[in-house]
Amino acid sequence: MVAEFDAVLKTPFGALGVRTEDGSISEIRFLPPGTRAVKPKTVLAERACMQLAAYLANPGAGFELPLAPAGTPFQRSVWRAIAAIPEGRTLTYGEIAKRLKSAPRAVGQACGRNPYPVVVPCHRVVAADGGLGGFASARGGWLLDTKRWLLDHERAL
């Protein structure tokens, strides 16, 4: 599994797999606890790992990475809305849906298909009832623990 990534960065919540293609980040994927690290195979993967590590040390660290075009026009609009949520803040699926004249479920589905988590901070989108909601298309387990860790890290809970 880790062989398919250009780098795997160990994190406090598991690992992040980084894939590059044609000079862009094509995917960042949450990997479960216990996943072994893989040294970056490309300069861009190394740069991505350095920026991800900087964020893990300081949630105010920003990202400057070339992201490969992905998703439908609607998904891209959701990802732009998510990217605009400041560190330490959250919005609900419903709030984003209202801004986009859509439905909360559609926003949640777009969040679940986000190919650049952490860089496009889908963890900052929560349920209207104050709960975490889903995360990376999961409703429990280590992925929800990951969302909780990220929000705690940013002091957003």
CYANA upper distance limits for C-alpha pairs under 8 A (distance plus 0.5 A):
  1 MET  CA      5 PHE  CA      8.49
  2 VAL  CA      8 VAL  CA      7.41
  2 VAL  CA     17 GLY  CA      7.81
  2 VAL  CA     35 THR  CA      8.24
  2 VAL  CA     36 ARG  CA      8.10
  2 VAL  CA     38 VAL  CA      7.73
  4 GLU  CA     19 ARG  CA      8.16
  5 PHE  CA     17 GLY  CA      6.29
  5 PHE  CA     18 VAL  CA      6.04
  5 PHE  CA     19 ARG  CA      5.41
  5 PHE  CA     20 THR  CA      8.45
  6 ASP  CA     17 GLY  CA      8.09
  6 ASP  CA     18 VAL  CA      6.25
  6 ASP  CA     19 ARG  CA      5.57
  6 ASP  CA     20 THR  CA      7.00
  6 ASP  CA     38 VAL  CA      8.20
  6 ASP  CA     39 LYS  CA      8.38
  6 ASP  CA     40 PRO  CA      6.16
  6 ASP  CA     41 LYS  CA      5.68
  6 ASP  CA     42 THR  CA      7.15
  6 ASP  CA     45 ALA  CA      6.58
  7 ALA  CA     17 GLY  CA      6.42
  7 ALA  CA     18 VAL  CA      5.70
  7 ALA  CA     19 ARG  CA      7.47
  7 ALA  CA     37 ALA  CA      7.93
  7 ALA  CA     38 VAL  CA      5.57
  7 ALA  CA     39 LYS  CA      5.99
  7 ALA  CA     40 PRO  CA      4.80
  7 ALA  CA     41 LYS  CA      6.86
  7 ALA  CA     45 ALA  CA      6.49
  7 ALA  CA     46 GLU  CA      7.92
  7 ALA  CA     49 CYS  CA      8.05
  8 VAL  CA     15 ALA  CA      6.97
  8 VAL  CA     16 LEU  CA      6.04
  8 VAL  CA     17 GLY  CA      4.90
  8 VAL  CA     18 VAL  CA      6.62
  8 VAL  CA     36 ARG  CA      7.82
  8 VAL  CA     37 ALA  CA      5.33
  8 VAL  CA     38 VAL  CA      5.13
  8 VAL  CA     39 LYS  CA      7.27
  8 VAL  CA     40 PRO  CA      7.82
  9 LEU  CA     15 ALA  CA      5.89
  9 LEU  CA     16 LEU  CA      5.66
  9 LEU  CA     17 GLY  CA      6.98
  9 LEU  CA     18 VAL  CA      8.47
  9 LEU  CA     37 ALA  CA      5.94
  9 LEU  CA     38 VAL  CA      7.35
  9 LEU  CA     39 LYS  CA      8.42
  9 LEU  CA     49 CYS  CA      6.89
 10 LYS  CA     14 GLY  CA      6.63
 10 LYS  CA     15 ALA  CA      4.84
 10 LYS  CA     16 LEU  CA      7.09
 10 LYS  CA     35 THR  CA      8.01
 10 LYS  CA     36 ARG  CA      7.58
 10 LYS  CA     37 ALA  CA      6.08
 11 THR  CA     15 ALA  CA      5.44
 11 THR  CA     16 LEU  CA      7.58
 11 THR  CA     56 LEU  CA      8.17
 13 PHE  CA     32 PRO  CA      8.25
 13 PHE  CA     33 PRO  CA      6.81
 13 PHE  CA    142 TRP  CA      8.42
 13 PHE  CA    145 ASP  CA      8.00
 13 PHE  CA    146 THR  CA      6.06
 13 PHE  CA    149 TRP  CA      7.52
 14 GLY  CA     30 PHE  CA      7.93
 14 GLY  CA     31 LEU  CA      6.43
 14 GLY  CA     32 PRO  CA      5.43
 14 GLY  CA     33 PRO  CA      4.21
 14 GLY  CA     34 GLY  CA      6.90
 14 GLY  CA     35 THR  CA      7.15
 14 GLY  CA    146 THR  CA      8.41
 15 ALA  CA     30 PHE  CA      6.58
 15 ALA  CA     31 LEU  CA      5.41
 15 ALA  CA     32 PRO  CA      6.84
 15 ALA  CA     33 PRO  CA      7.07
 15 ALA  CA     34 GLY  CA      8.46
 15 ALA  CA     35 THR  CA      6.74
 15 ALA  CA     36 ARG  CA      8.29
 15 ALA  CA     37 ALA  CA      7.99
 16 LEU  CA     28 ILE  CA      6.95
 16 LEU  CA     29 ARG  CA      6.03
 16 LEU  CA     30 PHE  CA      5.39
 16 LEU  CA     31 LEU  CA      6.17
 17 GLY  CA     27 GLU  CA      8.31
 17 GLY  CA     28 ILE  CA      5.96
 17 GLY  CA     29 ARG  CA      5.50
 17 GLY  CA     30 PHE  CA      6.96
 17 GLY  CA     31 LEU  CA      7.11
 18 VAL  CA     25 ILE  CA      7.83
 18 VAL  CA     26 SER  CA      8.44
 18 VAL  CA     27 GLU  CA      6.41
 18 VAL  CA     28 ILE  CA      5.15
 18 VAL  CA     29 ARG  CA      7.17
 18 VAL  CA     45 ALA  CA      6.90
 18 VAL  CA     48 ALA  CA      8.04
 18 VAL  CA     49 CYS  CA      8.32
 19 ARG  CA     25 ILE  CA      6.55
 19 ARG  CA     26 SER  CA      6.11
 19 ARG  CA     27 GLU  CA      5.57
 19 ARG  CA     28 ILE  CA      6.86
 19 ARG  CA     45 ALA  CA      7.63
 20 THR  CA     24 SER  CA      6.06
 20 THR  CA     25 ILE  CA      4.95
 20 THR  CA     26 SER  CA      5.60
 20 THR  CA     27 GLU  CA      7.42
 20 THR  CA     44 LEU  CA      7.67
 20 THR  CA     45 ALA  CA      7.08
 21 GLU  CA     25 ILE  CA      6.87
 21 GLU  CA     26 SER  CA      6.37
 21 GLU  CA     68 ALA  CA      8.34
 23 GLY  CA     44 LEU  CA      7.62
 23 GLY  CA     66 PRO  CA      7.98
 24 SER  CA     44 LEU  CA      8.04
 24 SER  CA     65 LEU  CA      8.09
 24 SER  CA     66 PRO  CA      5.46
 24 SER  CA     67 LEU  CA      5.75
 24 SER  CA     68 ALA  CA      5.65
 25 ILE  CA     44 LEU  CA      8.16
 25 ILE  CA     45 ALA  CA      8.26
 25 ILE  CA     65 LEU  CA      7.66
 25 ILE  CA     66 PRO  CA      6.53
 25 ILE  CA     67 LEU  CA      5.30
 25 ILE  CA     68 ALA  CA      6.15
 26 SER  CA     67 LEU  CA      6.85
 26 SER  CA     68 ALA  CA      5.62
 26 SER  CA     69 PRO  CA      8.45
 26 SER  CA    115 PRO  CA      7.84
 26 SER  CA    116 TYR  CA      8.45
 27 GLU  CA    115 PRO  CA      5.59
 27 GLU  CA    116 TYR  CA      6.23
 28 ILE  CA    115 PRO  CA      6.49
 28 ILE  CA    116 TYR  CA      5.45
 28 ILE  CA    117 PRO  CA      6.75
 29 ARG  CA    115 PRO  CA      7.62
 29 ARG  CA    116 TYR  CA      7.76
 29 ARG  CA    117 PRO  CA      7.48
 30 PHE  CA    117 PRO  CA      8.28
 30 PHE  CA    143 LEU  CA      8.21
 31 LEU  CA     35 THR  CA      7.07
 32 PRO  CA    142 TRP  CA      7.38
 32 PRO  CA    143 LEU  CA      8.38
 33 PRO  CA    142 TRP  CA      8.26
 39 LYS  CA     46 GLU  CA      8.50
 40 PRO  CA     45 ALA  CA      5.89
 40 PRO  CA     46 GLU  CA      5.56
 40 PRO  CA     49 CYS  CA      8.26
 41 LYS  CA     45 ALA  CA      7.16
 41 LYS  CA     46 GLU  CA      7.94
 42 THR  CA     46 GLU  CA      6.77
 43 VAL  CA     47 ARG  CA      6.70
 44 LEU  CA     48 ALA  CA      6.62
 45 ALA  CA     49 CYS  CA      6.65
 46 GLU  CA     50 MET  CA      6.67
 47 ARG  CA     51 GLN  CA      6.78
 48 ALA  CA     52 LEU  CA      6.56
 48 ALA  CA     65 LEU  CA      7.37
 49 CYS  CA     53 ALA  CA      6.42
 50 MET  CA     54 ALA  CA      6.62
 51 GLN  CA     55 TYR  CA      6.78
 51 GLN  CA     61 ALA  CA      8.14
 51 GLN  CA     62 GLY  CA      7.98
 51 GLN  CA     63 PHE  CA      6.72
 52 LEU  CA     56 LEU  CA      6.75
 52 LEU  CA     63 PHE  CA      8.39
 52 LEU  CA    118 VAL  CA      8.41
 53 ALA  CA     57 ALA  CA      6.76
 54 ALA  CA     58 ASN  CA      6.47
 54 ALA  CA     59 PRO  CA      8.30
 54 ALA  CA     61 ALA  CA      6.57
 55 TYR  CA     59 PRO  CA      5.25
 55 TYR  CA     60 GLY  CA      7.16
 55 TYR  CA     61 ALA  CA      5.47
 55 TYR  CA     62 GLY  CA      7.51
 56 LEU  CA    153 HIS  CA      8.47
 59 PRO  CA     87 GLU  CA      7.44
 59 PRO  CA    153 HIS  CA      7.26
 59 PRO  CA    154 GLU  CA      6.19
 60 GLY  CA     87 GLU  CA      7.09
 63 PHE  CA    119 VAL  CA      6.93
 67 LEU  CA    116 TYR  CA      8.38
 70 ALA  CA     76 ARG  CA      8.07
 70 ALA  CA    115 PRO  CA      8.20
 71 GLY  CA     75 GLN  CA      6.10
 71 GLY  CA     76 ARG  CA      6.56
 72 THR  CA     76 ARG  CA      6.66
 73 PRO  CA     77 SER  CA      6.78
 74 PHE  CA     78 VAL  CA      6.88
 74 PHE  CA    110 ALA  CA      8.39
 75 GLN  CA     79 TRP  CA      6.66
 75 GLN  CA    107 VAL  CA      8.40
 75 GLN  CA    110 ALA  CA      5.60
 75 GLN  CA    111 CYS  CA      8.35
 75 GLN  CA    113 ARG  CA      8.48
 75 GLN  CA    114 ASN  CA      8.45
 76 ARG  CA     80 ARG  CA      6.59
 77 SER  CA     81 ALA  CA      6.79
 77 SER  CA    100 LEU  CA      8.23
 78 VAL  CA     82 ILE  CA      6.68
 78 VAL  CA     96 ILE  CA      7.95
 78 VAL  CA    100 LEU  CA      8.23
 78 VAL  CA    107 VAL  CA      6.97
 78 VAL  CA    110 ALA  CA      7.10
 78 VAL  CA    111 CYS  CA      7.89
 79 TRP  CA     83 ALA  CA      6.51
 79 TRP  CA    110 ALA  CA      8.13
 79 TRP  CA    111 CYS  CA      7.77
 79 TRP  CA    114 ASN  CA      7.60
 79 TRP  CA    120 VAL  CA      7.05
 79 TRP  CA    122 CYS  CA      8.32
 80 ARG  CA     84 ALA  CA      6.88
 81 ALA  CA     85 ILE  CA      7.45
 81 ALA  CA     96 ILE  CA      7.50
 82 ILE  CA    120 VAL  CA      6.97
 82 ILE  CA    121 PRO  CA      6.68
 82 ILE  CA    122 CYS  CA      6.60
 82 ILE  CA    124 ARG  CA      7.88
 82 ILE  CA    125 VAL  CA      7.91
 83 ALA  CA    119 VAL  CA      8.29
 83 ALA  CA    120 VAL  CA      5.59
 83 ALA  CA    121 PRO  CA      6.61
 83 ALA  CA    122 CYS  CA      8.48
 85 ILE  CA     89 ARG  CA      7.01
 85 ILE  CA     90 THR  CA      7.22
 85 ILE  CA     91 LEU  CA      7.88
 85 ILE  CA    121 PRO  CA      8.34
 85 ILE  CA    124 ARG  CA      7.65
 86 PRO  CA     90 THR  CA      8.37
 87 GLU  CA    154 GLU  CA      6.81
 87 GLU  CA    156 ALA  CA      8.43
 88 GLY  CA    151 LEU  CA      7.80
 88 GLY  CA    154 GLU  CA      5.25
 88 GLY  CA    155 ARG  CA      6.06
 88 GLY  CA    156 ALA  CA      5.01
 89 ARG  CA    124 ARG  CA      7.21
 89 ARG  CA    156 ALA  CA      5.98
 90 THR  CA    124 ARG  CA      5.13
 90 THR  CA    125 VAL  CA      6.15
 90 THR  CA    126 VAL  CA      7.22
 90 THR  CA    156 ALA  CA      7.28
 91 LEU  CA     95 GLU  CA      6.71
 91 LEU  CA     96 ILE  CA      7.45
 91 LEU  CA    124 ARG  CA      6.98
 91 LEU  CA    125 VAL  CA      5.61
 91 LEU  CA    126 VAL  CA      6.72
 92 THR  CA     96 ILE  CA      7.00
 92 THR  CA    125 VAL  CA      5.75
 92 THR  CA    126 VAL  CA      5.21
 92 THR  CA    127 ALA  CA      5.85
 92 THR  CA    128 ALA  CA      6.01
 93 TYR  CA     97 ALA  CA      6.57
 93 TYR  CA    104 PRO  CA      5.38
 93 TYR  CA    105 ARG  CA      8.01
 93 TYR  CA    107 VAL  CA      6.50
 93 TYR  CA    108 GLY  CA      6.87
 93 TYR  CA    125 VAL  CA      6.52
 93 TYR  CA    126 VAL  CA      6.73
 93 TYR  CA    127 ALA  CA      6.70
 93 TYR  CA    128 ALA  CA      7.63
 94 GLY  CA     98 LYS  CA      6.51
 94 GLY  CA    103 ALA  CA      7.43
 94 GLY  CA    104 PRO  CA      5.22
 94 GLY  CA    107 VAL  CA      8.48
 94 GLY  CA    127 ALA  CA      8.39
 94 GLY  CA    128 ALA  CA      7.37
 95 GLU  CA     99 ARG  CA      6.91
 95 GLU  CA    104 PRO  CA      8.48
 96 ILE  CA    100 LEU  CA      6.76
 96 ILE  CA    104 PRO  CA      7.98
 96 ILE  CA    107 VAL  CA      7.63
 97 ALA  CA    101 LYS  CA      6.23
 97 ALA  CA    102 SER  CA      5.15
 97 ALA  CA    103 ALA  CA      5.59
 97 ALA  CA    104 PRO  CA      5.72
 97 ALA  CA    106 ALA  CA      8.29
 97 ALA  CA    107 VAL  CA      6.60
 98 LYS  CA    102 SER  CA      6.65
 98 LYS  CA    103 ALA  CA      7.81
102 SER  CA    106 ALA  CA      7.47
102 SER  CA    107 VAL  CA      8.01
103 ALA  CA    107 VAL  CA      6.99
104 PRO  CA    108 GLY  CA      6.67
105 ARG  CA    109 GLN  CA      6.69
106 ALA  CA    110 ALA  CA      6.76
107 VAL  CA    111 CYS  CA      6.66
108 GLY  CA    112 GLY  CA      6.71
108 GLY  CA    134 GLY  CA      8.17
109 GLN  CA    113 ARG  CA      6.97
109 GLN  CA    137 SER  CA      7.81
110 ALA  CA    114 ASN  CA      6.89
111 CYS  CA    122 CYS  CA      6.31
111 CYS  CA    135 PHE  CA      8.21
111 CYS  CA    136 ALA  CA      7.39
111 CYS  CA    137 SER  CA      8.38
112 GLY  CA    135 PHE  CA      6.97
112 GLY  CA    136 ALA  CA      4.83
112 GLY  CA    137 SER  CA      5.08
113 ARG  CA    136 ALA  CA      7.54
113 ARG  CA    137 SER  CA      8.09
114 ASN  CA    120 VAL  CA      7.99
114 ASN  CA    122 CYS  CA      7.88
114 ASN  CA    136 ALA  CA      8.20
116 TYR  CA    120 VAL  CA      6.02
117 PRO  CA    121 PRO  CA      6.11
117 PRO  CA    122 CYS  CA      6.71
117 PRO  CA    123 HIS  CA      8.25
118 VAL  CA    122 CYS  CA      7.54
118 VAL  CA    123 HIS  CA      7.87
122 CYS  CA    135 PHE  CA      8.31
123 HIS  CA    135 PHE  CA      7.41
123 HIS  CA    147 LYS  CA      5.92
123 HIS  CA    150 LEU  CA      7.44
123 HIS  CA    151 LEU  CA      7.46
124 ARG  CA    151 LEU  CA      7.51
125 VAL  CA    132 LEU  CA      8.40
126 VAL  CA    130 GLY  CA      7.44
126 VAL  CA    131 GLY  CA      6.94
126 VAL  CA    132 LEU  CA      5.41
126 VAL  CA    133 GLY  CA      5.85
126 VAL  CA    134 GLY  CA      8.36
127 ALA  CA    131 GLY  CA      5.74
127 ALA  CA    132 LEU  CA      6.15
127 ALA  CA    133 GLY  CA      5.20
132 LEU  CA    144 LEU  CA      8.21
132 LEU  CA    147 LYS  CA      8.21
132 LEU  CA    148 ARG  CA      8.03
133 GLY  CA    139 ARG  CA      7.62
134 GLY  CA    138 ALA  CA      5.95
134 GLY  CA    139 ARG  CA      5.15
134 GLY  CA    140 GLY  CA      7.86
134 GLY  CA    144 LEU  CA      7.45
135 PHE  CA    139 ARG  CA      7.01
135 PHE  CA    143 LEU  CA      6.86
135 PHE  CA    144 LEU  CA      6.41
135 PHE  CA    147 LYS  CA      7.19
136 ALA  CA    143 LEU  CA      7.48
138 ALA  CA    143 LEU  CA      7.00
138 ALA  CA    144 LEU  CA      7.53
139 ARG  CA    144 LEU  CA      7.24
140 GLY  CA    144 LEU  CA      5.64
140 GLY  CA    145 ASP  CA      8.18
141 GLY  CA    145 ASP  CA      6.94
142 TRP  CA    146 THR  CA      6.55
143 LEU  CA    147 LYS  CA      6.92
144 LEU  CA    148 ARG  CA      6.74
145 ASP  CA    149 TRP  CA      6.63
146 THR  CA    150 LEU  CA      6.70
147 LYS  CA    151 LEU  CA      6.69
148 ARG  CA    152 ASP  CA      6.52
148 ARG  CA    157 LEU  CA      8.48
149 TRP  CA    153 HIS  CA      6.45
150 LEU  CA    154 GLU  CA      6.81
151 LEU  CA    155 ARG  CA      6.45
151 LEU  CA    156 ALA  CA      5.51
151 LEU  CA    157 LEU  CA      6.31
152 ASP  CA    156 ALA  CA      6.50
152 ASP  CA    157 LEU  CA      6.28
